[in-house]
Amino acid sequence: MAKAAKTAQKKDLKASADAKNWTKVIRAVRSPKSGAYTFKENIVHKDKGADFLKSK
């Protein structure tokens, strides 16, 4: 079995550190025709989450 390259491990650490700055935001939206709820999902930066929920 081959060993993993050390450079790949360093890149993974950087990617995981950057991934902590993003979050998945889910917003319920009511359909004007049927009145049923649908859900809008986006992955946004953690600082922009409130802005996404305020927008229509």
N, CA, C and O atoms as a printed pandas DataFrame, in Angstrom:
     atom_number atom_name residue_name chain_id  residue_number  x_coord  y_coord  z_coord
0              1         N          MET        A               1    0.843   -1.174    0.000
1              2        CA          MET        A               1    0.000    0.000    0.000
2              3         C          MET        A               1    0.886    1.235    0.000
3              4         O          MET        A               1    1.844    1.295    0.771
4              5         N          ALA        A               2    0.602    2.203   -0.826
5              6        CA          ALA        A               2    1.423    3.402   -0.965
6              7         C          ALA        A               2    1.072    4.436    0.094
7              8         O          ALA        A               2   -0.065    4.516    0.559
8              9         N          LYS        A               3    2.070    5.220    0.460
9             10        CA          LYS        A               3    1.843    6.296    1.422
10            11         C          LYS        A               3    1.285    7.512    0.699
11            12         O          LYS        A               3    1.569    7.728   -0.480
12            13         N          ALA        A               4    0.502    8.294    1.400
13            14        CA          ALA        A               4   -0.044    9.526    0.821
14            15         C          ALA        A               4    1.037   10.593    0.827
15            16         O          ALA        A               4    1.875   10.627    1.728
16            17         N          ALA        A               5    1.022   11.450   -0.158
17            18        CA          ALA        A               5    2.001   12.528   -0.242
18            19         C          ALA        A               5    1.736   13.566    0.837
19            20         O          ALA        A               5    0.582   13.873    1.135
20            21         N          LYS        A               6    2.793   14.108    1.422
21            22        CA          LYS        A               6    2.643   15.099    2.482
22            23         C          LYS        A               6    2.067   16.400    1.947
23            24         O          LYS        A               6    1.370   17.106    2.677
24            25         N          THR        A               7    2.340   16.734    0.694
25            26        CA          THR        A               7    1.801   17.972    0.131
26            27         C          THR        A               7    0.285   17.903    0.009
27            28         O          THR        A               7   -0.396   18.916    0.169
28            29         N          ALA        A               8   -0.245   16.727   -0.271
29            30        CA          ALA        A               8   -1.696   16.571   -0.369
30            31         C          ALA        A               8   -2.342   16.811    0.984
31            32         O          ALA        A               8   -3.431   17.381    1.047
32            33         N          GLN        A               9   -1.711   16.396    2.055
33            34        CA          GLN        A               9   -2.252   16.596    3.387
34            35         C          GLN        A               9   -2.282   18.075    3.740
35            36         O          GLN        A               9   -3.231   18.534    4.377
36            37         N          LYS        A              10   -1.268   18.827    3.343
37            38        CA          LYS        A              10   -1.232   20.261    3.629
38            39         C          LYS        A              10   -2.334   20.992    2.874
39            40         O          LYS        A              10   -2.953   21.908    3.415
40            41         N          LYS        A              11   -2.583   20.600    1.643
41            42        CA          LYS        A              11   -3.649   21.225    0.860
42            43         C          LYS        A              11   -5.006   20.937    1.466
43            44         O          LYS        A              11   -5.882   21.802    1.470
44            45         N          ASP        A              12   -5.191   19.724    1.981
45            46        CA          ASP        A              12   -6.448   19.361    2.610
46            47         C          ASP        A              12   -6.695   20.186    3.865
47            48         O          ASP        A              12   -7.835   20.560    4.138
48            49         N          LEU        A              13   -5.656   20.475    4.626
49            50        CA          LEU        A              13   -5.806   21.294    5.823
50            51         C          LEU        A              13   -6.230   22.714    5.466
51            52         O          LEU        A              13   -7.067   23.307    6.147
52            53         N          LYS        A              14   -5.653   23.256    4.404
53            54        CA          LYS        A              14   -6.030   24.603    3.969
54            55         C          LYS        A              14   -7.478   24.628    3.483
55            56         O          LYS        A              14   -8.219   25.567    3.773
56            57         N          ALA        A              15   -7.872   23.606    2.751
57            58        CA          ALA        A              15   -9.240   23.537    2.234
58            59         C          ALA        A              15  -10.246   23.393    3.365
59            60         O          ALA        A              15  -11.312   24.006    3.329
60            61         N          SER        A              16   -9.916   22.589    4.367
61            62        CA          SER        A              16  -10.854   22.406    5.473
62            63         C          SER        A              16  -10.950   23.667    6.319
63            64         O          SER        A              16  -12.017   23.964    6.857
64            65         N          ALA        A              17   -9.859   24.415    6.448
65            66        CA          ALA        A              17   -9.898   25.668    7.198
66            67         C          ALA        A              17  -10.751   26.697    6.462
67            68         O          ALA        A              17  -11.486   27.459    7.091
68            69         N          ASP        A              18  -10.658   26.723    5.144
69            70        CA          ASP        A              18  -11.465   27.660    4.355
70            71         C          ASP        A              18  -12.927   27.233    4.336
71            72         O          ASP        A              18  -13.814   28.084    4.276
72            73         N          ALA        A              19  -13.189   25.952    4.385
73            74        CA          ALA        A              19  -14.564   25.440    4.343
74            75         C          ALA        A              19  -15.354   25.844    5.580
75            76         O          ALA        A              19  -16.583   25.910    5.530
76            77         N          LYS        A              20  -14.683   26.111    6.670
77            78        CA          LYS        A              20  -15.375   26.509    7.895
78            79         C          LYS        A              20  -15.988   27.899    7.781
79            80         O          LYS        A              20  -16.806   28.280    8.618
80            81         N          ASN        A              21  -15.610   28.656    6.771
81            82        CA          ASN        A              21  -16.130   30.001    6.572
82            83         C          ASN        A              21  -17.428   30.004    5.764
83            84         O          ASN        A              21  -18.014   31.068    5.564
84            85         N          TRP        A              22  -17.887   28.860    5.300
85            86        CA          TRP        A              22  -19.087   28.765    4.475
86            87         C          TRP        A              22  -20.168   28.011    5.228
87            88         O          TRP        A              22  -19.874   27.138    6.044
88            89         N          THR        A              23  -21.416   28.350    4.952
89            90        CA          THR        A              23  -22.536   27.685    5.601
90            91         C          THR        A              23  -23.673   27.495    4.598
91            92         O          THR        A              23  -23.791   28.242    3.627
92            93         N          LYS        A              24  -24.497   26.494    4.845
93            94        CA          LYS        A              24  -25.654   26.230    3.996
94            95         C          LYS        A              24  -26.864   26.906    4.629
95            96         O          LYS        A              24  -27.173   26.675    5.798
96            97         N          VAL        A              25  -27.544   27.740    3.854
97            98        CA          VAL        A              25  -28.699   28.484    4.342
98            99         C          VAL        A              25  -29.929   27.990    3.597
99           100         O          VAL        A              25  -29.932   27.910    2.369
100          101         N          ILE        A              26  -30.971   27.660    4.348
101          102        CA          ILE        A              26  -32.219   27.164    3.766
102          103         C          ILE        A              26  -33.337   28.125    4.160
103          104         O          ILE        A              26  -33.515   28.440    5.337
104          105         N          ARG        A              27  -34.092   28.587    3.154
105          106        CA          ARG        A              27  -35.181   29.531    3.404
106          107         C          ARG        A              27  -36.474   28.957    2.839
107          108         O          ARG        A              27  -36.502   28.471    1.708
108          109         N          ALA        A              28  -37.535   29.014    3.621
109          110        CA          ALA        A              28  -38.852   28.555    3.159
110          111         C          ALA        A              28  -39.536   29.696    2.412
111          112         O          ALA        A              28  -39.590   30.826    2.897
112          113         N          VAL        A              29  -40.058   29.387    1.228
113          114        CA          VAL        A              29  -40.729   30.382    0.389
114          115         C          VAL        A              29  -42.112   29.843    0.061
115          116         O          VAL        A              29  -42.253   28.695   -0.359
116          117         N          ARG        A              30  -43.115   30.659    0.249
117          118        CA          ARG        A              30  -44.491   30.237   -0.018
118          119         C          ARG        A              30  -44.849   30.518   -1.478
119          120         O          ARG        A              30  -44.609   31.614   -1.983
120          121         N          SER        A              31  -45.419   29.531   -2.142
121          122        CA          SER        A              31  -45.823   29.657   -3.537
122          123         C          SER        A              31  -47.102   30.493   -3.621
123          124         O          SER        A              31  -48.055   30.223   -2.890
124          125         N          PRO        A              32  -47.143   31.503   -4.497
125          126        CA          PRO        A              32  -48.355   32.329   -4.603
126          127         C          PRO        A              32  -49.539   31.571   -5.221
127          128         O          PRO        A              32  -50.691   31.897   -4.936
128          129         N          LYS        A              33  -49.271   30.572   -6.058
129          130        CA          LYS        A              33  -50.355   29.831   -6.701
130          131         C          LYS        A              33  -51.022   28.836   -5.765
131          132         O          LYS        A              33  -52.239   28.871   -5.580
132          133         N          SER        A              34  -50.230   27.951   -5.176
133          134        CA          SER        A              34  -50.807   26.861   -4.391
134          135         C          SER        A              34  -50.760   27.100   -2.888
135          136         O          SER        A              34  -51.483   26.450   -2.133
136          137         N          GLY        A              35  -49.925   28.017   -2.453
137          138        CA          GLY        A              35  -49.786   28.254   -1.027
138          139         C          GLY        A              35  -48.851   27.276   -0.340
139          140         O          GLY        A              35  -48.627   27.374    0.866
140          141         N          ALA        A              36  -48.310   26.343   -1.089
141          142        CA          ALA        A              36  -47.378   25.365   -0.525
142          143         C          ALA        A              36  -45.997   25.994   -0.358
143          144         O          ALA        A              36  -45.642   26.947   -1.051
144          145         N          TYR        A              37  -45.243   25.451    0.558
145          146        CA          TYR        A              37  -43.900   25.961    0.792
146          147         C          TYR        A              37  -42.876   25.214   -0.060
147          148         O          TYR        A              37  -42.944   23.995   -0.217
148          149         N          THR        A              38  -41.939   25.965   -0.597
149          150        CA          THR        A              38  -40.768   25.386   -1.256
150          151         C          THR        A              38  -39.550   25.911   -0.508
151          152         O          THR        A              38  -39.649   26.863    0.266
152          153         N          PHE        A              39  -38.433   25.301   -0.737
153          154        CA          PHE        A              39  -37.235   25.667   -0.004
154          155         C          PHE        A              39  -36.133   26.084   -0.954
155          156         O          PHE        A              39  -35.842   25.389   -1.928
156          157         N          LYS        A              40  -35.520   27.222   -0.667
157          158        CA          LYS        A              40  -34.379   27.724   -1.425
158          159         C          LYS        A              40  -33.134   27.435   -0.599
159          160         O          LYS        A              40  -33.062   27.801    0.574
160          161         N          GLU        A              41  -32.166   26.784   -1.205
161          162        CA          GLU        A              41  -30.926   26.444   -0.523
162          163         C          GLU        A              41  -29.759   27.121   -1.231
163          164         O          GLU        A              41  -29.692   27.127   -2.460
164          165         N          ASN        A              42  -28.859   27.680   -0.469
165          166        CA          ASN        A              42  -27.644   28.276   -1.002
166          167         C          ASN        A              42  -26.514   28.042   -0.026
167          168         O          ASN        A              42  -26.733   27.938    1.181
168          169         N          ILE        A              43  -25.316   27.961   -0.547
169          170        CA          ILE        A              43  -24.135   27.918    0.288
170          171         C          ILE        A              43  -23.493   29.297    0.182
171          172         O          ILE        A              43  -23.048   29.708   -0.890
172          173         N          VAL        A              44  -23.454   30.002    1.305
173          174        CA          VAL        A              44  -22.965   31.371    1.329
174          175         C          VAL        A              44  -21.880   31.507    2.389
175          176         O          VAL        A              44  -21.742   30.666    3.277
176          177         N          HIS        A              45  -21.115   32.587    2.273
177          178        CA          HIS        A              45  -20.107   32.885    3.278
178          179         C          HIS        A              45  -20.820   33.190    4.592
179          180         O          HIS        A              45  -21.914   33.756    4.587
180          181         N          LYS        A              46  -20.216   32.822    5.705
181          182        CA          LYS        A              46  -20.898   32.942    6.991
182          183         C          LYS        A              46  -21.262   34.378    7.334
183          184         O          LYS        A              46  -22.191   34.603    8.110
184          185         N          ASP        A              47  -20.554   35.358    6.776
185          186        CA          ASP        A              47  -20.871   36.757    7.024
186          187         C          ASP        A              47  -22.066   37.238    6.200
187          188         O          ASP        A              47  -22.681   38.247    6.547
188          189         N          LYS        A              48  -22.403   36.545    5.130
189          190        CA          LYS        A              48  -23.481   36.947    4.220
190          191         C          LYS        A              48  -24.781   36.190    4.456
191          192         O          LYS        A              48  -25.741   36.393    3.712
192          193         N          GLY        A              49  -24.845   35.332    5.454
193          194        CA          GLY        A              49  -26.026   34.508    5.705
194          195         C          GLY        A              49  -27.257   35.326    6.030
195          196         O          GLY        A              49  -28.341   35.033    5.525
196          197         N          ALA        A              50  -27.116   36.344    6.860
197          198        CA          ALA        A              50  -28.252   37.187    7.231
198          199         C          ALA        A              50  -28.768   37.968    6.023
199          200         O          ALA        A              50  -29.974   38.174    5.886
200          201         N          ASP        A              51  -27.862   38.401    5.152
201          202        CA          ASP        A              51  -28.275   39.131    3.953
202          203         C          ASP        A              51  -29.097   38.233    3.028
203          204         O          ASP        A              51  -30.058   38.692    2.411
204          205         N          PHE        A              52  -28.725   36.960    2.931
205          206        CA          PHE        A              52  -29.461   36.025    2.091
206          207         C          PHE        A              52  -30.884   35.821    2.627
207          208         O          PHE        A              52  -31.839   35.759    1.852
208          209         N          LEU        A              53  -31.019   35.721    3.926
209          210        CA          LEU        A              53  -32.341   35.516    4.512
210          211         C          LEU        A              53  -33.230   36.758    4.402
211          212         O          LEU        A              53  -34.452   36.631    4.328
212          213         N          LYS        A              54  -32.642   37.942    4.390
213          214        CA          LYS        A              54  -33.415   39.182    4.273
214          215         C          LYS        A              54  -33.897   39.420    2.851
215          216         O          LYS        A              54  -34.961   40.004    2.649
216          217         N          SER        A              55  -33.124   38.971    1.855
217          218        CA          SER        A              55  -33.499   39.202    0.467
218          219         C          SER        A              55  -34.639   38.282    0.053
219          220         O          SER        A              55  -34.862   37.235    0.662
220          221         N          LYS        A              56  -35.353   38.684   -0.985
221          222        CA          LYS        A              56  -36.478   37.877   -1.486
222          223         C          LYS        A              56  -36.122   37.204   -2.758
223          224         O          LYS        A              56  -36.943   36.484   -3.326
